[in-house]
């Protein structure tokens, strides 16, 4: 299962999660996007990004808080995929 980056990441320039990802599946570090995105087909569910996130914006897909559920679809759509 993948991880999802949610609203607290919007506008944050800290990319510590990108640096700890062992499979480089977090995108946007060098882009002008409003937030970072995790590629759901590349994520190996290691969870290292969760601890590295300074704003507590990353959750396992099945644990995304209800108030940020729309970020699951947003993350999948960013990569041209359909959310589960």
Biopython code that builds the backbone (N, CA, C, O; Angstrom):
import numpy as np
from Bio.PDB.StructureBuilder import StructureBuilder

atoms = [
    (1, "UNK", "N", (0.852, -1.179, 0.000)),
    (1, "UNK", "CA", (0.000, 0.000, 0.000)),
    (1, "UNK", "C", (0.895, 1.238, 0.000)),
    (1, "UNK", "O", (2.005, 1.219, 0.531)),
    (2, "UNK", "N", (0.412, 2.267, -0.579)),
    (2, "UNK", "CA", (1.180, 3.503, -0.685)),
    (2, "UNK", "C", (0.933, 4.435, 0.495)),
    (2, "UNK", "O", (0.077, 4.180, 1.342)),
    (3, "UNK", "N", (1.678, 5.489, 0.531)),
    (3, "UNK", "CA", (1.487, 6.560, 1.495)),
    (3, "UNK", "C", (0.976, 7.775, 0.739)),
    (3, "UNK", "O", (1.213, 7.918, -0.461)),
    (4, "UNK", "N", (0.276, 8.648, 1.447)),
    (4, "UNK", "CA", (-0.329, 9.829, 0.847)),
    (4, "UNK", "C", (0.167, 11.073, 1.568)),
    (4, "UNK", "O", (0.227, 11.113, 2.797)),
    (5, "UNK", "N", (0.520, 12.085, 0.788)),
    (5, "UNK", "CA", (0.913, 13.374, 1.357)),
    (5, "UNK", "C", (-0.325, 14.261, 1.337)),
    (5, "UNK", "O", (-0.993, 14.385, 0.310)),
    (6, "UNK", "N", (-0.626, 14.874, 2.473)),
    (6, "UNK", "CA", (-1.867, 15.625, 2.641)),
    (6, "UNK", "C", (-1.632, 17.125, 2.818)),
    (6, "UNK", "O", (-0.514, 17.617, 2.666)),
    (7, "UNK", "N", (-2.702, 17.831, 3.140)),
    (7, "UNK", "CA", (-2.736, 19.291, 3.184)),
    (7, "UNK", "C", (-1.603, 19.989, 3.943)),
    (7, "UNK", "O", (-1.129, 21.022, 3.471)),
    (8, "UNK", "N", (-1.149, 19.486, 5.082)),
    (8, "UNK", "CA", (-0.085, 20.215, 5.781)),
    (8, "UNK", "C", (1.179, 20.426, 4.944)),
    (8, "UNK", "O", (2.009, 21.271, 5.280)),
    (9, "UNK", "N", (1.329, 19.670, 3.865)),
    (9, "UNK", "CA", (2.509, 19.805, 3.011)),
    (9, "UNK", "C", (2.407, 20.998, 2.058)),
    (9, "UNK", "O", (3.425, 21.478, 1.559)),
    (10, "UNK", "N", (1.200, 21.472, 1.804)),
    (10, "UNK", "CA", (1.021, 22.551, 0.829)),
    (10, "UNK", "C", (1.827, 23.776, 1.246)),
    (10, "UNK", "O", (1.676, 24.305, 2.347)),
    (11, "UNK", "N", (2.677, 24.202, 0.339)),
    (11, "UNK", "CA", (3.497, 25.388, 0.576)),
    (11, "UNK", "C", (4.756, 25.163, 1.384)),
    (11, "UNK", "O", (5.556, 26.085, 1.541)),
    (12, "UNK", "N", (4.955, 23.963, 1.901)),
    (12, "UNK", "CA", (6.136, 23.658, 2.712)),
    (12, "UNK", "C", (7.309, 23.360, 1.781)),
    (12, "UNK", "O", (7.174, 22.601, 0.821)),
    (13, "UNK", "N", (8.432, 23.949, 2.067)),
    (13, "UNK", "CA", (9.613, 23.755, 1.217)),
    (13, "UNK", "C", (10.585, 22.723, 1.774)),
    (13, "UNK", "O", (11.590, 22.423, 1.131)),
    (14, "UNK", "N", (10.313, 22.179, 2.941)),
    (14, "UNK", "CA", (11.169, 21.150, 3.524)),
    (14, "UNK", "C", (10.928, 19.842, 2.775)),
    (14, "UNK", "O", (9.788, 19.393, 2.656)),
    (15, "UNK", "N", (11.980, 19.245, 2.281)),
    (15, "UNK", "CA", (11.851, 18.008, 1.502)),
    (15, "UNK", "C", (12.601, 16.847, 2.152)),
    (15, "UNK", "O", (13.152, 15.995, 1.455)),
    (16, "UNK", "N", (12.623, 16.813, 3.472)),
    (16, "UNK", "CA", (13.325, 15.750, 4.189)),
    (16, "UNK", "C", (12.796, 14.372, 3.807)),
    (16, "UNK", "O", (13.556, 13.403, 3.775)),
    (17, "UNK", "N", (11.514, 14.279, 3.522)),
    (17, "UNK", "CA", (10.933, 12.978, 3.153)),
    (17, "UNK", "C", (11.537, 12.455, 1.858)),
    (17, "UNK", "O", (11.755, 11.253, 1.713)),
    (18, "UNK", "N", (11.805, 13.342, 0.929)),
    (18, "UNK", "CA", (12.404, 12.942, -0.351)),
    (18, "UNK", "C", (13.779, 12.333, -0.111)),
    (18, "UNK", "O", (14.135, 11.321, -0.714)),
    (19, "UNK", "N", (14.534, 12.948, 0.760)),
    (19, "UNK", "CA", (15.902, 12.519, 1.018)),
    (19, "UNK", "C", (16.006, 11.146, 1.682)),
    (19, "UNK", "O", (17.007, 10.451, 1.507)),
    (20, "UNK", "N", (14.982, 10.748, 2.442)),
    (20, "UNK", "CA", (15.045, 9.448, 3.132)),
    (20, "UNK", "C", (14.401, 8.307, 2.346)),
    (20, "UNK", "O", (14.550, 7.143, 2.715)),
    (21, "UNK", "N", (13.693, 8.625, 1.277)),
    (21, "UNK", "CA", (12.992, 7.593, 0.515)),
    (21, "UNK", "C", (13.997, 6.690, -0.203)),
    (21, "UNK", "O", (14.763, 7.165, -1.041)),
    (22, "UNK", "N", (14.000, 5.383, 0.119)),
    (22, "UNK", "CA", (14.987, 4.482, -0.488)),
    (22, "UNK", "C", (14.711, 4.141, -1.950)),
    (22, "UNK", "O", (15.588, 3.613, -2.634)),
    (23, "UNK", "N", (13.506, 4.433, -2.438)),
    (23, "UNK", "CA", (13.181, 4.108, -3.832)),
    (23, "UNK", "C", (12.881, 5.352, -4.672)),
    (23, "UNK", "O", (12.433, 5.243, -5.813)),
    (24, "UNK", "N", (13.125, 6.513, -4.111)),
    (24, "UNK", "CA", (12.926, 7.780, -4.834)),
    (24, "UNK", "C", (11.545, 7.890, -5.470)),
    (24, "UNK", "O", (11.426, 8.211, -6.653)),
    (25, "UNK", "N", (10.504, 7.623, -4.688)),
    (25, "UNK", "CA", (9.145, 7.674, -5.228)),
    (25, "UNK", "C", (8.391, 8.937, -4.826)),
    (25, "UNK", "O", (7.196, 9.056, -5.095)),
    (26, "UNK", "N", (9.084, 9.889, -4.180)),
    (26, "UNK", "CA", (8.455, 11.145, -3.794)),
    (26, "UNK", "C", (8.931, 12.218, -4.768)),
    (26, "UNK", "O", (10.128, 12.464, -4.916)),
    (27, "UNK", "N", (7.964, 12.844, -5.425)),
    (27, "UNK", "CA", (8.275, 13.777, -6.500)),
    (27, "UNK", "C", (7.863, 15.202, -6.149)),
    (27, "UNK", "O", (6.925, 15.430, -5.385)),
    (28, "UNK", "N", (8.589, 16.148, -6.728)),
    (28, "UNK", "CA", (8.250, 17.554, -6.583)),
    (28, "UNK", "C", (9.327, 18.398, -5.944)),
    (28, "UNK", "O", (9.176, 19.616, -5.846)),
    (29, "UNK", "N", (10.406, 17.785, -5.509)),
    (29, "UNK", "CA", (11.466, 18.523, -4.818)),
    (29, "UNK", "C", (12.009, 19.669, -5.673)),
    (29, "UNK", "O", (12.272, 20.757, -5.162)),
    (30, "UNK", "N", (12.172, 19.426, -6.949)),
    (30, "UNK", "CA", (12.743, 20.440, -7.828)),
    (30, "UNK", "C", (11.704, 21.004, -8.799)),
    (30, "UNK", "O", (12.048, 21.524, -9.860)),
    (31, "UNK", "N", (10.457, 20.896, -8.427)),
    (31, "UNK", "CA", (9.357, 21.387, -9.262)),
    (31, "UNK", "C", (8.693, 22.576, -8.585)),
    (31, "UNK", "O", (8.908, 22.831, -7.401)),
    (32, "UNK", "N", (7.904, 23.282, -9.333)),
    (32, "UNK", "CA", (7.151, 24.412, -8.786)),
    (32, "UNK", "C", (5.732, 23.985, -8.401)),
    (32, "UNK", "O", (4.785, 24.752, -8.575)),
    (33, "UNK", "N", (5.587, 22.772, -7.881)),
    (33, "UNK", "CA", (4.286, 22.277, -7.446)),
    (33, "UNK", "C", (3.985, 22.830, -6.067)),
    (33, "UNK", "O", (4.893, 23.238, -5.343)),
    (34, "UNK", "N", (2.702, 22.846, -5.698)),
    (34, "UNK", "CA", (2.344, 23.370, -4.385)),
    (34, "UNK", "C", (2.646, 22.385, -3.256)),
    (34, "UNK", "O", (2.669, 22.764, -2.085)),
    (35, "UNK", "N", (2.879, 21.114, -3.614)),
    (35, "UNK", "CA", (3.205, 20.106, -2.609)),
    (35, "UNK", "C", (3.977, 18.970, -3.265)),
    (35, "UNK", "O", (4.155, 18.951, -4.483)),
    (36, "UNK", "N", (4.429, 18.031, -2.457)),
    (36, "UNK", "CA", (5.102, 16.826, -2.948)),
    (36, "UNK", "C", (4.060, 15.734, -3.156)),
    (36, "UNK", "O", (2.973, 15.781, -2.580)),
    (37, "UNK", "N", (4.404, 14.747, -3.986)),
    (37, "UNK", "CA", (3.510, 13.619, -4.255)),
    (37, "UNK", "C", (4.292, 12.319, -4.206)),
    (37, "UNK", "O", (5.450, 12.264, -4.621)),
    (38, "UNK", "N", (3.648, 11.266, -3.693)),
    (38, "UNK", "CA", (4.241, 9.934, -3.651)),
    (38, "UNK", "C", (3.616, 9.098, -4.765)),
    (38, "UNK", "O", (2.393, 8.991, -4.859)),
    (39, "UNK", "N", (4.463, 8.507, -5.607)),
    (39, "UNK", "CA", (3.948, 7.664, -6.697)),
    (39, "UNK", "C", (3.451, 6.357, -6.087)),
    (39, "UNK", "O", (4.241, 5.601, -5.521)),
    (40, "UNK", "N", (2.146, 6.082, -6.196)),
    (40, "UNK", "CA", (1.572, 4.906, -5.530)),
    (40, "UNK", "C", (2.061, 3.559, -6.043)),
    (40, "UNK", "O", (2.002, 2.570, -5.313)),
    (41, "UNK", "N", (2.538, 3.498, -7.266)),
    (41, "UNK", "CA", (3.025, 2.227, -7.796)),
    (41, "UNK", "C", (4.508, 2.008, -7.499)),
    (41, "UNK", "O", (5.022, 0.910, -7.710)),
    (42, "UNK", "N", (5.187, 3.023, -7.021)),
    (42, "UNK", "CA", (6.613, 2.906, -6.711)),
    (42, "UNK", "C", (6.879, 2.804, -5.209)),
    (42, "UNK", "O", (7.927, 2.308, -4.796)),
    (43, "UNK", "N", (5.948, 3.265, -4.404)),
    (43, "UNK", "CA", (6.100, 3.257, -2.942)),
    (43, "UNK", "C", (6.162, 1.813, -2.437)),
    (43, "UNK", "O", (5.338, 0.978, -2.812)),
    (44, "UNK", "N", (7.152, 1.530, -1.581)),
    (44, "UNK", "CA", (7.295, 0.182, -1.024)),
    (44, "UNK", "C", (6.760, 0.077, 0.403)),
    (44, "UNK", "O", (6.948, -0.942, 1.069)),
    (45, "UNK", "N", (6.093, 1.136, 0.869)),
    (45, "UNK", "CA", (5.425, 1.118, 2.169)),
    (45, "UNK", "C", (6.409, 0.967, 3.330)),
    (45, "UNK", "O", (6.102, 0.308, 4.323)),
    (46, "UNK", "N", (7.588, 1.577, 3.207)),
    (46, "UNK", "CA", (8.579, 1.453, 4.279)),
    (46, "UNK", "C", (8.288, 2.389, 5.448)),
    (46, "UNK", "O", (8.677, 2.101, 6.580)),
    (47, "UNK", "N", (7.609, 3.506, 5.186)),
    (47, "UNK", "CA", (7.241, 4.434, 6.244)),
    (47, "UNK", "C", (8.311, 5.414, 6.673)),
    (47, "UNK", "O", (8.069, 6.212, 7.578)),
    (48, "UNK", "N", (9.478, 5.388, 6.068)),
    (48, "UNK", "CA", (10.536, 6.316, 6.467)),
    (48, "UNK", "C", (10.138, 7.768, 6.274)),
    (48, "UNK", "O", (10.565, 8.637, 7.034)),
    (49, "UNK", "N", (9.331, 8.036, 5.272)),
    (49, "UNK", "CA", (8.902, 9.412, 4.988)),
    (49, "UNK", "C", (8.032, 9.981, 6.107)),
    (49, "UNK", "O", (8.055, 11.185, 6.362)),
    (50, "UNK", "N", (7.275, 9.128, 6.765)),
    (50, "UNK", "CA", (6.390, 9.591, 7.841)),
    (50, "UNK", "C", (7.200, 10.254, 8.953)),
    (50, "UNK", "O", (6.875, 11.358, 9.389)),
    (51, "UNK", "N", (8.235, 9.589, 9.400)),
    (51, "UNK", "CA", (9.060, 10.138, 10.485)),
    (51, "UNK", "C", (9.852, 11.358, 10.046)),
    (51, "UNK", "O", (10.152, 12.225, 10.866)),
    (52, "UNK", "N", (10.194, 11.442, 8.769)),
    (52, "UNK", "CA", (10.998, 12.557, 8.269)),
    (52, "UNK", "C", (10.174, 13.819, 8.019)),
    (52, "UNK", "O", (10.730, 14.915, 7.961)),
    (53, "UNK", "N", (8.880, 13.681, 7.872)),
    (53, "UNK", "CA", (8.024, 14.821, 7.532)),
    (53, "UNK", "C", (7.931, 15.803, 8.705)),
    (53, "UNK", "O", (7.468, 15.433, 9.784)),
    (54, "UNK", "N", (8.369, 17.056, 8.502)),
    (54, "UNK", "CA", (8.359, 18.027, 9.593)),
    (54, "UNK", "C", (6.967, 18.566, 9.936)),
    (54, "UNK", "O", (6.786, 19.171, 10.992)),
    (55, "UNK", "N", (5.981, 18.354, 9.054)),
    (55, "UNK", "CA", (4.646, 18.891, 9.298)),
    (55, "UNK", "C", (3.582, 17.808, 9.470)),
    (55, "UNK", "O", (2.387, 18.104, 9.470)),
    (56, "UNK", "N", (4.009, 16.575, 9.613)),
    (56, "UNK", "CA", (3.107, 15.432, 9.833)),
    (56, "UNK", "C", (2.000, 15.373, 8.785)),
    (56, "UNK", "O", (0.814, 15.305, 9.106)),
    (57, "UNK", "N", (2.431, 15.401, 7.505)),
    (57, "UNK", "CA", (1.484, 15.407, 6.391)),
    (57, "UNK", "C", (1.358, 14.063, 5.690)),
    (57, "UNK", "O", (0.532, 13.922, 4.789)),
    (58, "UNK", "N", (2.159, 13.066, 6.080)),
    (58, "UNK", "CA", (2.192, 11.801, 5.356)),
    (58, "UNK", "C", (1.560, 10.684, 6.188)),
    (58, "UNK", "O", (1.854, 10.508, 7.370)),
    (59, "UNK", "N", (0.676, 9.935, 5.514)),
    (59, "UNK", "CA", (-0.047, 8.854, 6.175)),
    (59, "UNK", "C", (-0.099, 7.629, 5.266)),
    (59, "UNK", "O", (-0.107, 7.773, 4.043)),
    (60, "UNK", "N", (-0.136, 6.419, 5.846)),
    (60, "UNK", "CA", (-0.451, 5.255, 5.025)),
    (60, "UNK", "C", (-1.833, 5.510, 4.404)),
    (60, "UNK", "O", (-2.697, 6.100, 5.053)),
    (61, "UNK", "N", (-2.045, 5.080, 3.177)),
    (61, "UNK", "CA", (-3.293, 5.386, 2.473)),
    (61, "UNK", "C", (-4.538, 5.014, 3.273)),
    (61, "UNK", "O", (-5.539, 5.730, 3.240)),
    (62, "UNK", "N", (-4.474, 3.904, 3.982)),
    (62, "UNK", "CA", (-5.646, 3.461, 4.744)),
    (62, "UNK", "C", (-5.845, 4.236, 6.052)),
    (62, "UNK", "O", (-6.837, 4.022, 6.749)),
    (63, "UNK", "N", (-4.917, 5.130, 6.390)),
    (63, "UNK", "CA", (-5.015, 5.900, 7.632)),
    (63, "UNK", "C", (-5.122, 7.411, 7.422)),
    (63, "UNK", "O", (-4.995, 8.182, 8.373)),
    (64, "UNK", "N", (-5.354, 7.831, 6.180)),
    (64, "UNK", "CA", (-5.497, 9.265, 5.916)),
    (64, "UNK", "C", (-6.715, 9.769, 6.687)),
    (64, "UNK", "O", (-7.798, 9.198, 6.560)),
    (65, "UNK", "N", (-6.558, 10.837, 7.491)),
    (65, "UNK", "CA", (-7.704, 11.373, 8.237)),
    (65, "UNK", "C", (-8.846, 11.773, 7.297)),
    (65, "UNK", "O", (-8.610, 12.214, 6.173)),
    (66, "UNK", "N", (-10.070, 11.616, 7.766)),
    (66, "UNK", "CA", (-11.244, 11.921, 6.948)),
    (66, "UNK", "C", (-11.181, 13.318, 6.343)),
    (66, "UNK", "O", (-11.565, 13.509, 5.189)),
    (67, "UNK", "N", (-10.704, 14.289, 7.103)),
    (67, "UNK", "CA", (-10.684, 15.668, 6.602)),
    (67, "UNK", "C", (-9.736, 15.858, 5.417)),
    (67, "UNK", "O", (-9.798, 16.885, 4.741)),
    (68, "UNK", "N", (-8.858, 14.881, 5.153)),
    (68, "UNK", "CA", (-7.908, 14.984, 4.042)),
    (68, "UNK", "C", (-8.047, 13.830, 3.050)),
    (68, "UNK", "O", (-7.139, 13.599, 2.252)),
    (69, "UNK", "N", (-9.147, 13.113, 3.083)),
    (69, "UNK", "CA", (-9.356, 11.965, 2.185)),
    (69, "UNK", "C", (-9.212, 12.349, 0.717)),
    (69, "UNK", "O", (-8.767, 11.532, -0.088)),
    (70, "UNK", "N", (-9.580, 13.579, 0.351)),
    (70, "UNK", "CA", (-9.506, 14.002, -1.049)),
    (70, "UNK", "C", (-8.072, 13.992, -1.573)),
    (70, "UNK", "O", (-7.862, 13.974, -2.786)),
    (71, "UNK", "N", (-7.083, 14.004, -0.678)),
    (71, "UNK", "CA", (-5.689, 13.977, -1.101)),
    (71, "UNK", "C", (-5.278, 12.604, -1.634)),
    (71, "UNK", "O", (-4.290, 12.498, -2.361)),
    (72, "UNK", "N", (-6.016, 11.562, -1.287)),
    (72, "UNK", "CA", (-5.725, 10.242, -1.851)),
    (72, "UNK", "C", (-5.973, 10.278, -3.357)),
    (72, "UNK", "O", (-5.108, 9.885, -4.140)),
    (73, "UNK", "N", (-7.144, 10.746, -3.761)),
    (73, "UNK", "CA", (-7.462, 10.843, -5.191)),
    (73, "UNK", "C", (-6.523, 11.832, -5.874)),
    (73, "UNK", "O", (-6.052, 11.587, -6.984)),
    (74, "UNK", "N", (-6.260, 12.930, -5.216)),
    (74, "UNK", "CA", (-5.372, 13.951, -5.792)),
    (74, "UNK", "C", (-3.987, 13.373, -6.076)),
    (74, "UNK", "O", (-3.393, 13.657, -7.116)),
    (75, "UNK", "N", (-3.478, 12.566, -5.153)),
    (75, "UNK", "CA", (-2.163, 11.948, -5.320)),
    (75, "UNK", "C", (-2.157, 10.983, -6.512)),
    (75, "UNK", "O", (-1.258, 11.034, -7.351)),
    (76, "UNK", "N", (-3.149, 10.118, -6.579)),
    (76, "UNK", "CA", (-3.226, 9.158, -7.688)),
    (76, "UNK", "C", (-3.379, 9.891, -9.020)),
    (76, "UNK", "O", (-2.696, 9.567, -9.992)),
    (77, "UNK", "N", (-4.274, 10.878, -9.064)),
    (77, "UNK", "CA", (-4.533, 11.614, -10.295)),
    (77, "UNK", "C", (-3.298, 12.363, -10.785)),
    (77, "UNK", "O", (-3.119, 12.550, -11.988)),
    (78, "UNK", "N", (-2.456, 12.787, -9.863)),
    (78, "UNK", "CA", (-1.238, 13.490, -10.254)),
    (78, "UNK", "C", (-0.383, 12.624, -11.183)),
    (78, "UNK", "O", (0.313, 13.138, -12.058)),
    (79, "UNK", "N", (-0.443, 11.321, -10.984)),
    (79, "UNK", "CA", (0.344, 10.389, -11.792)),
    (79, "UNK", "C", (-0.490, 9.719, -12.888)),
    (79, "UNK", "O", (-0.044, 8.757, -13.515)),
    (80, "UNK", "N", (-1.706, 10.233, -13.116)),
    (80, "UNK", "CA", (-2.555, 9.696, -14.167)),
    (80, "UNK", "C", (-3.173, 8.350, -13.816)),
    (80, "UNK", "O", (-3.526, 7.572, -14.703)),
    (81, "UNK", "N", (-3.303, 8.078, -12.524)),
    (81, "UNK", "CA", (-3.845, 6.807, -12.045)),
    (81, "UNK", "C", (-5.206, 7.020, -11.405)),
    (81, "UNK", "O", (-5.553, 8.136, -11.019)),
    (82, "UNK", "N", (-5.966, 5.957, -11.297)),
    (82, "UNK", "CA", (-7.255, 6.003, -10.633)),
    (82, "UNK", "C", (-7.095, 5.541, -9.194)),
    (82, "UNK", "O", (-6.508, 4.493, -8.926)),
    (83, "UNK", "N", (-7.620, 6.328, -8.280)),
    (83, "UNK", "CA", (-7.535, 5.971, -6.861)),
    (83, "UNK", "C", (-8.400, 4.759, -6.569)),
    (83, "UNK", "O", (-9.441, 4.563, -7.197)),
    (84, "UNK", "N", (-7.965, 3.945, -5.613)),
    (84, "UNK", "CA", (-8.754, 2.749, -5.250)),
    (84, "UNK", "C", (-10.088, 3.125, -4.613)),
    (84, "UNK", "O", (-10.869, 2.245, -4.251)),
]
sb = StructureBuilder()
sb.init_structure("model")
sb.init_model(0)
sb.init_chain("A")
sb.init_seg("    ")
for serial, (resi, resn, name, xyz) in enumerate(atoms, 1):
    if name == "N":
        sb.init_residue(resn, " ", resi, " ")
    sb.init_atom(name, np.array(xyz, "f"), 0.0, 1.0, " ", f" {name:<3s}", serial, name[0])
structure = sb.get_structure()
